Amino acid sequence: MRYTYLGPSGTFTESALLSVPGASDAERIPATSVPDALARLNAGEADAAMVPIENSVEGGVSATLDAIAASEGVRIIREVLVPIRFVLVAAKPISIEDVKTISTHSHAWAQVRGWAQENVPTAAYLPGSSTAAAAVGLLEEGCTYDAAICSPALLNYHPELHVLQDNIGDNKNAVTRFVLLSRTADIPEPTGSDKTTLTVPLPANRAGALLELLEQFAVRGVNLSRIESRPTGEGMGSYSFSIDADGHIYEARMRDALRGLHRVSPTLKFLGSYPRADHENTEVDAIHSDGSFDAAHEWVESLFPNGHPAQLQRH
């Protein structure tokens, strides 16, 4: 296996990738951005790509949601949860009072705003492509910023960096969710603790359009653990929804929900059914069990005394 991930070495994304069995001994190809990682996957340069998709503090990672929505044929085959801890580093030992400019990834900066306001209120923020890239940039000649915010794991690769302050996150329980993407058509077997991810365009910008989508899940007992709207880029009012639903496509209730969704929004994308990283079992009411759906199907079929007709006549 060849893996690509949001690099360089030492990012939280690499930490997520290293938790995948066999990844530590496999070829790992750092990408400069999420779109770059997906481009490498689509070009066949890698067999799978690990990217961040959601943070417990900031919500969905827009770059990932948009890149996945624009890709064809990619599937999520695994998710990983990584506790997030940030350190402030510099190329040399300086005092925090001397820090005038800080670089890091935008999602990282959002998670340390409180600390920054209290400790470096006058410091300017310079966006970086990743936390690790920002920190490594400190070691380059002509670097224009004084410090960076990154993962402590980066220090394993660059021990020459100096930690100015440790554990600076505003929320000490912050967690980022990562997904492993592949171009395989295979679907991991259901475990009873699964998640299904979809991208569903809003079929029309009118009253009740979103309700029509949500009803497909509600009436079948499918819980949504995440739903986020993203602009399609096709004009004002044109949106699609990135959705995580509790359950697996092998379950009758999920398959039936997808059939209903396809009637309402035929250009939806199925992005995969895979095991939940938190291993939390999905509770299903008896009326939404596979047996209940099978019984309902058999009852309808029994209404045809001479067997199911090959073609229904419409009048």
Residue pairs with C-beta under 8 A, 6 or more apart in sequence:
1 22
1 23
1 26
1 27
1 47
1 48
2 26
2 27
2 28
2 29
2 45
2 46
2 47
2 48
3 17
3 20
3 23
3 26
3 27
3 28
3 29
3 46
3 47
3 48
3 49
3 50
4 28
4 29
4 30
4 31
4 37
4 40
4 41
4 45
4 46
4 48
4 49
4 50
5 11
5 13
5 14
5 16
5 17
5 28
5 29
5 30
5 31
5 37
5 49
5 50
5 51
6 13
6 30
6 31
6 33
6 34
6 37
6 50
6 51
6 52
6 130
7 13
7 14
7 30
7 31
7 32
7 130
7 132
7 133
8 30
8 130
8 132
8 133
8 136
9 30
9 132
9 154
9 157
10 132
10 135
10 136
10 150
10 151
10 153
10 154
10 155
10 156
10 157
10 158
11 130
11 131
11 132
11 133
11 151
11 153
11 154
12 52
12 82
12 84
12 131
12 151
12 153
12 176
12 178
13 50
13 51
13 52
13 130
13 178
14 28
14 30
14 50
14 132
14 153
15 82
15 151
15 153
16 50
16 52
16 80
16 82
16 176
16 178
17 23
17 28
17 50
17 80
17 178
17 180
18 24
19 80
19 82
20 50
20 78
20 80
20 180
29 40
29 45
29 46
31 37
31 40
31 49
32 129
32 133
33 63
33 129
34 51
34 52
34 61
34 63
34 64
34 67
35 63
35 67
37 46
37 49
37 50
37 51
38 49
38 51
38 67
38 68
38 71
38 74
38 181
40 46
40 49
41 47
41 48
41 49
41 74
41 181
41 182
41 183
42 71
42 73
42 74
42 183
47 182
48 77
48 180
48 181
48 182
49 180
49 181
49 182
50 80
50 178
50 179
50 180
50 181
51 61
51 64
51 67
51 178
51 179
51 181
52 61
52 64
52 107
52 176
52 177
52 178
53 60
53 61
53 64
53 65
53 68
53 79
53 177
53 178
53 179
54 60
54 61
54 176
54 177
54 226
55 61
55 84
55 107
55 111
55 174
55 175
55 176
55 177
56 171
56 173
56 174
56 175
56 176
56 177
57 110
57 111
57 170
57 171
57 174
58 107
58 110
58 111
59 228
60 226
60 228
60 242
61 107
62 230
64 179
65 228
65 230
65 242
66 230
68 74
68 181
68 199
68 242
68 271
69 199
69 230
69 240
69 242
69 269
73 183
74 181
74 182
74 183
74 271
75 181
75 182
75 183
75 184
75 185
75 187
75 271
75 272
76 179
76 180
76 181
76 197
76 271
76 272
76 274
77 180
77 181
77 182
77 184
77 186
77 188
77 272
77 274
78 179
78 180
78 188
78 274
78 275
79 177
79 178
79 179
79 180
79 195
79 274
79 275
79 276
79 277
80 177
80 178
80 179
80 180
80 277
81 175
81 176
81 177
81 178
81 277
81 278
82 175
82 176
82 177
82 178
83 173
83 174
83 175
84 111
84 151
84 169
84 174
84 175
84 176
85 151
85 152
85 167
85 169
86 104
86 108
86 111
86 112
86 131
86 149
86 150
86 151
86 167
86 168
86 169
87 149
87 150
87 151
87 152
87 155
87 163
87 164
87 165
87 166
87 167
87 168
88 96
88 99
88 102
88 147
88 148
88 149
88 163
88 164
88 165
88 168
89 135
89 138
89 147
89 148
89 149
89 150
89 154
89 155
89 161
89 162
89 163
89 164
90 99
90 138
90 146
90 147
90 148
90 161
90 162
90 164
91 138
91 139
91 143
91 160
91 161
91 162
92 162
93 162
93 164
94 146
94 147
94 162
94 164
95 164
96 119
96 120
96 164
96 165
98 146
99 120
99 123
99 146
99 147
99 164
100 122
100 123
100 124
100 146
101 123
101 124
101 125
101 126
101 144
101 145
101 146
101 147
102 109
102 116
102 120
102 123
102 124
102 125
102 126
102 145
102 146
102 147
102 148
102 149
103 125
103 126
103 127
103 128
103 134
103 137
103 145
103 147
103 148
103 149
104 112
104 125
104 127
104 128
104 131
104 134
104 148
104 149
104 150
105 127
105 128
105 129
105 130
105 131
105 134
106 127
107 176
108 131
108 149
108 150
109 116
109 125
109 127
109 149
111 169
111 170
111 171
111 174
112 149
112 168
112 169
112 170
113 170
114 170
115 168
115 169
115 170
116 123
116 125
119 165
119 168
123 146
123 147
126 134
126 144
126 145
128 134
128 137
128 148
131 148
131 149
131 150
131 151
131 154
132 150
132 151
132 154
134 145
134 148
134 149
134 150
135 148
135 149
135 150
135 154
135 158
135 161
136 154
136 158
137 143
137 145
137 148
138 145
138 147
138 148
138 161
139 158
139 160
139 161
147 164
149 168
152 166
154 161
155 161
155 163
177 277
179 197
187 249
187 250
187 272
187 273
187 274
188 273
188 274
188 275
189 250
190 248
190 250
190 251
190 273
191 248
191 275
191 276
192 281
192 282
193 275
193 276
193 278
193 279
193 280
193 281
193 282
194 246
194 247
194 248
194 273
194 274
194 275
194 276
194 282
195 225
195 244
195 245
195 246
195 247
195 273
195 274
195 275
195 276
196 244
196 245
196 246
196 247
196 248
196 249
196 254
196 270
196 272
196 273
197 242
197 243
197 244
197 245
197 271
197 272
198 242
198 243
198 245
198 258
198 261
198 268
198 269
198 270
198 271
199 240
199 241
199 242
199 243
199 268
199 269
199 271
200 213
200 240
200 241
200 243
200 261
200 265
200 268
200 269
201 232
201 239
201 240
201 241
201 265
201 267
201 268
202 209
202 210
202 213
202 229
202 238
202 239
202 240
202 241
202 265
203 209
203 212
203 213
203 264
203 265
205 237
205 238
205 239
210 241
212 264
213 241
213 261
213 264
213 265
214 224
215 260
216 257
216 260
216 261
216 264
217 223
217 224
217 245
217 257
220 253
220 254
220 256
220 257
220 260
220 288
221 253
221 284
221 285
221 287
221 288
222 245
222 246
222 247
222 253
222 254
222 257
222 288
223 245
223 246
223 247
223 282
224 243
224 244
224 245
224 246
225 244
225 245
225 246
226 242
226 243
226 244
227 241
227 242
227 243
227 244
228 241
228 242
229 239
229 240
229 241
229 242
230 239
230 240
230 241
230 242
231 238
231 239
232 238
232 239
232 240
245 254
245 257
246 282
247 253
247 254
247 273
247 282
247 284
248 254
248 273
249 255
249 258
249 270
249 273
250 273
251 284
251 290
252 289
252 290
252 293
252 294
253 284
253 288
253 289
253 290
253 293
254 273
256 293
258 268
258 270
261 268
262 268
286 292
301 308
